[in-house]
Amino acid sequence: MHAYRHFPILDPLLPIGLLPPGWPRSRAREVCVAVYDGLLQPAQDHVRAVVSRFAEEPHLDIRAHTIAGMSAGIGHG
């Protein structure tokens, strides 16, 4: 995940047709989505467990967001 965060700095953001063959933009995004979204449930469970130790009432409305949800603006605002 940390390495992926540096990729946007290296990526010239050119259209795919102008990039060299094998440019890893799509594959890097696929890996990031798989890792990030794959950790969604364990991360959400952990945060809920920590909050429940300190809160008087459970905060079951705590939800993690997927990359697709964040891209669509779901959960922001």
N, C-alpha and C positions, 0 to 999 in steps of 0.2 A: 504494500500500500504506500509506504514511504517513497519507494522508487517511482511509483506511478505518479505521485504528486509532482515530481520533477519533469515528467514527460511533457506537460503543456509548455514548459519553458523551452524545451528542445524542438517541439513540433512547430514548423513554420506556419501551420494552419492554411496551407494551400489546398486547393481542390485535389481530390484523390488522383485525378488524371495527370496532375502536374508533379506528383511525388515520384521518387525513384521506385522501381519495382521492389516489392517486399517491405515497403515502409510499414513499421509496426503499429500504426495508429489504431486500426481496428482491433488487432489482437490485444494490444495493451488495454483498450477499453473493455473488451470481453473478459479479460482476466480480472480487472478491477471490479467490474460488476459482479462477477462470480464470487470473489472474496468478500466484498463489501456486503452484498445481499445475503451471502451464505452465513455471515456472522450476525445477521439481523436478530434472529431469535435468541441466541445466547447473550448478546449484548442487552437486548430488551429485558430478558429474565434477570440479568445481573443488576441492572439499574433498578428494576422493581424491587428486588431483594434488598438492596442497600436502602432505598427510600423507605421500605416497610419497617426497617429497624429504627428509623428516626421520626416517622410520621405517625400521628395518632390515628388517622384513617388511611386505608390503602389508596394508592394512586394508580388504579388499574387503567386509567386513561393514558398512561405513559406509553407511547408507541415509538418505535424506531421507524425510520423511513427508508424506502428503497431508493436506488439511484433514479429509477424511472419516475417515482413519485416526486423526488426533489426536482428533477428536470421539468416536470409538469407544474411545479409550484404547489404541490399538495403538502399541507401541513405548515405552510408559511403564512404569516399574516397576523 
